[in-house]
Amino acid sequence: LQQAPGVGRIGRMAVDRSVRGAQWGRVLLAALVEAARARGDTQVQLHAQCSAQGFYERAGFTVAGAPYEEAGLAHVLMTQAL
C-alpha cells in the first residue's frame, strides 16, 4: 500500500510455521520492497511484532518508534529507506 506519497507500507505478513526457515518470508519481503521501489517510493514502513523485529532488521529495516500494543501483541514501527 502507499501510506503517503513516496512512502510504501507493508501490511500484515505471515508465513506458515511449517515452512518458516525456508526463506519464503525473506523472498516475499524482498518482492514487496522491490514493488515499492519500482513505484518510486523512497521509504517503506511496517508494523512489526516485536518477536519478529530481528527478521526485519536482517532485511535492512530499522526501528522508528517505541513499542506499542496492537491486536494484543507488542509491535514496533520499522522503516527502510529505498
Buried (B, 14 or more C-beta within 10 A) or exposed (E): EEBEEEBBBBEEBEBEEEEEEEEEBEEBBEEBBEEBBEEEBEBBBBBBBEEBBEBBEEBBBEBEEEEEEEEEEEBBBBBBEB
